[in-house]
Amino acid sequence: MTTPVKLLALEQFDKSLPEIQQAAGSLRDHLPREGWVRSIRKSLGMSMRAFSRRIGFKEPASVKELESNERAGTITLQTLRRAAEALDADFVYAIVPRKGLRETVKSRASPILRSPDRSTS
């Protein structure tokens, strides 16, 4: 059963969801082909060697691997945080629901309530 606190949390999240969805859409529409790290590094005029020193890598080749992993989607969140710090940038991570949480809960609850396996006690 959903408690009043959970309902309040759903409503609060749903209230800010359109703004979050808009921001996510804008970021998705402007995703650099070469990845955020390389794009920002190059825009700053920072060499791989300089970035390597700032992030604490021993070899500049590690930067190439980091940037490749970002493009491939295999980079870790921890590495992205380190890269953002080395670029004097903020790292933002989000999972953005496609529809309101209340709507999601309601749509998932309906089949469960109609389920013949549900005991009627």
C-alpha positions in Angstrom: 0.0 0.0 0.0 1.3 3.5 -0.9 1.7 5.6 2.2 0.9 9.4 2.2 4.7 10.1 2.4 5.3 8.1 -0.8 2.3 9.8 -2.5 3.8 13.2 -1.6 7.2 12.2 -2.9 5.5 11.0 -6.2 3.7 14.3 -6.5 6.8 16.4 -5.8 8.8 14.5 -8.4 6.1 14.6 -11.0 5.8 18.4 -10.4 9.4 18.9 -11.5 9.4 16.2 -14.2 8.5 18.4 -17.2 11.5 20.6 -16.5 13.8 17.6 -16.0 12.5 16.0 -19.3 13.1 19.3 -21.2 16.7 19.5 -19.9 17.3 15.9 -20.7 15.9 16.3 -24.3 18.1 19.4 -24.8 21.2 17.4 -23.7 20.2 14.5 -25.9 19.8 16.8 -28.9 23.2 18.4 -28.4 25.2 15.3 -27.6 28.7 15.8 -29.1 29.6 13.0 -31.6 33.0 12.7 -30.1 31.7 12.6 -26.5 31.5 15.2 -23.8 35.0 14.7 -22.4 36.9 15.1 -25.7 34.6 17.9 -26.9 35.2 19.9 -23.7 38.9 19.1 -23.5 39.5 20.2 -27.1 37.3 23.3 -26.7 39.5 24.3 -23.7 42.6 23.8 -25.9 43.8 21.1 -23.4 46.1 18.5 -24.8 45.8 14.8 -24.0 49.1 15.1 -22.0 47.8 18.0 -20.0 44.5 16.3 -19.3 46.3 13.1 -18.4 48.3 15.0 -15.7 45.1 16.7 -14.4 43.1 13.5 -14.1 46.1 11.6 -12.6 46.9 9.2 -15.4 50.5 8.0 -15.9 50.1 7.8 -19.7 48.3 10.1 -22.2 47.2 6.9 -24.0 44.8 6.4 -21.0 43.0 9.6 -22.1 42.4 8.1 -25.5 41.0 5.0 -23.9 38.8 7.1 -21.6 37.4 9.1 -24.5 36.8 5.9 -26.5 35.0 4.3 -23.5 32.8 7.3 -23.2 31.7 7.1 -26.9 31.2 3.3 -26.5 29.1 3.8 -23.4 31.4 1.6 -21.3 32.9 4.3 -19.1 32.2 4.2 -15.4 30.4 6.9 -13.5 33.5 7.3 -11.2 35.7 7.9 -14.2 33.3 10.5 -15.6 33.3 12.3 -12.2 37.1 12.4 -12.3 37.1 13.7 -15.8 34.6 16.4 -15.0 36.7 17.5 -12.0 39.8 17.6 -14.2 37.9 19.7 -16.7 36.6 22.0 -13.9 33.1 20.9 -14.8 30.1 19.5 -13.1 29.1 15.9 -13.6 25.3 15.3 -13.8 23.8 11.8 -13.9 20.0 11.2 -14.2 17.4 8.7 -15.1 14.5 10.6 -16.4 11.1 8.8 -16.5 9.2 9.1 -19.8 5.9 9.7 -17.9 4.8 10.7 -14.5 5.6 8.4 -11.6 2.1 8.4 -10.4 0.9 7.4 -13.9 3.5 4.6 -13.9 2.5 3.3 -10.5 -1.2 3.4 -11.5 -0.6 1.5 -14.8 1.4 -1.1 -13.1 -1.0 -1.6 -10.2 -4.1 -2.1 -12.4 -3.0 -5.5 -13.8 -2.0 -6.7 -10.3 -5.4 -5.8 -8.9 -7.2 -7.7 -11.7 -4.9 -10.7 -11.4 -6.8 -14.0 -10.7 -3.8 -15.1 -8.5 -4.7 -12.4 -6.0 -6.2 -13.8 -2.9 -9.5 -12.2 -1.7 -9.1 -12.2 2.1 
